[in-house]
């Protein structure tokens, strides 16, 4: 069973940084591609970033490229989303997700965490 647990959200000011964490078993991260999605109030889920199960390839939405970095720890139990230069439009609930498919579509991700709120205040 795949269980994903996010943490690290909070309230920050424009331009500040946050690091989100997604904890799961080493089996999960070895067998599934992991992506972060976000959902702002009244909007659809939006792809943010993806890291492959090998950790060798990453992909980012244009809106976060150059500001966000997705990575895995050496122990293979945690995936991170480092978010720098945060903007008010980054405000959303952020979800860690897992899929066998290398995809930026939320519909391809069958496993979702409970989400963590990120609020960027101006």
C-alpha positions as CSV (number, residue, x, y, z in Angstrom):
1,X,0.0,0.0,0.0
2,X,1.3,3.4,-1.0
3,X,1.1,6.1,1.7
4,X,2.4,9.6,1.2
5,X,2.7,12.1,4.0
6,X,3.4,15.7,3.3
7,X,4.8,18.3,5.7
8,X,6.5,21.7,5.7
9,X,3.7,24.0,4.6
10,X,3.0,27.3,6.2
11,X,2.6,31.1,5.9
12,X,5.5,33.1,4.4
13,X,6.1,36.5,2.9
14,X,6.7,37.2,-0.8
15,X,10.2,36.3,-1.8
16,X,10.8,33.9,1.1
17,X,11.4,30.1,0.9
18,X,9.8,26.9,2.1
19,X,10.8,23.3,1.9
20,X,8.0,20.7,1.6
21,X,8.7,17.1,2.5
22,X,7.0,13.9,1.3
23,X,7.6,10.8,3.4
24,X,7.0,7.3,2.1
25,X,8.6,3.9,2.1
26,X,11.8,3.2,0.2
27,X,9.8,0.7,-1.9
28,X,7.4,3.5,-3.0
29,X,10.2,5.8,-4.1
30,X,12.0,3.0,-5.9
31,X,9.0,1.9,-7.9
32,X,6.9,5.0,-8.5
33,X,7.5,8.4,-10.1
34,X,6.8,11.1,-7.6
35,X,5.2,14.4,-8.5
36,X,4.0,17.5,-6.6
37,X,0.7,19.0,-7.6
38,X,-1.1,22.0,-6.2
39,X,-4.6,23.3,-6.0
40,X,-5.5,26.9,-5.4
41,X,-9.1,27.8,-4.2
42,X,-11.6,27.5,-7.1
43,X,-9.0,26.0,-9.5
44,X,-8.0,22.6,-10.9
45,X,-5.1,20.6,-9.7
46,X,-1.9,22.0,-11.3
47,X,1.3,20.0,-12.0
48,X,4.3,21.5,-10.2
49,X,7.3,19.1,-10.4
50,X,8.2,15.5,-11.0
51,X,11.1,13.2,-10.2
52,X,11.5,9.7,-11.7
53,X,11.8,6.6,-9.6
54,X,15.5,6.5,-10.3
55,X,15.9,10.1,-9.3
56,X,17.7,10.7,-12.5
57,X,15.2,13.0,-14.3
58,X,13.2,15.9,-13.1
59,X,10.5,18.1,-14.7
60,X,8.9,21.4,-13.8
61,X,6.0,23.5,-14.7
62,X,7.0,26.7,-16.4
63,X,5.5,28.7,-13.6
64,X,8.0,27.4,-11.1
65,X,11.1,26.6,-13.2
66,X,14.1,28.2,-11.8
67,X,12.5,28.8,-8.4
68,X,11.5,25.3,-7.2
69,X,13.7,22.2,-7.0
70,X,12.5,18.6,-6.5
71,X,14.9,16.1,-5.0
72,X,15.2,12.9,-3.0
73,X,17.3,12.2,0.1
74,X,20.1,9.6,-0.1
75,X,18.2,7.2,2.2
76,X,15.3,7.1,-0.3
77,X,12.6,7.7,2.2
78,X,11.8,11.4,1.5
79,X,11.2,13.6,-1.5
80,X,11.6,17.3,-1.1
81,X,10.2,20.4,-2.9
82,X,12.4,23.4,-2.2
83,X,10.5,26.5,-3.1
84,X,12.4,29.8,-3.3
85,X,11.3,33.3,-4.3
86,X,7.7,32.5,-3.4
87,X,4.9,34.6,-5.0
88,X,1.3,35.1,-3.9
89,X,0.2,33.0,-6.9
90,X,2.1,30.0,-5.3
91,X,-0.6,29.9,-2.6
92,X,-2.3,26.5,-2.7
93,X,-2.6,23.2,-1.1
94,X,0.4,21.1,-2.2
95,X,0.0,17.3,-2.8
96,X,2.6,14.6,-3.1
97,X,1.6,12.0,-5.6
98,X,2.8,8.7,-7.0
99,X,2.4,7.0,-10.3
100,X,3.9,4.2,-12.5
101,X,3.5,6.6,-15.4
102,X,5.9,9.4,-16.2
103,X,3.2,12.1,-16.6
104,X,2.3,15.6,-15.7
105,X,-1.5,14.8,-15.7
106,X,-3.1,14.5,-12.3
107,X,-5.4,11.8,-13.7
108,X,-2.4,9.5,-14.0
109,X,-1.6,9.6,-10.4
110,X,-3.5,7.1,-8.3
111,X,-1.9,7.9,-4.9
112,X,-2.2,11.2,-3.2
113,X,-1.1,12.5,0.2
114,X,-3.4,14.6,2.4
115,X,-1.9,17.9,1.2
116,X,-0.1,20.7,3.0
117,X,-1.2,24.4,2.8
118,X,1.3,27.0,1.5
119,X,0.2,30.6,1.8
120,X,2.3,33.4,0.5
121,X,1.4,36.8,1.8
122,X,2.1,40.1,0.1
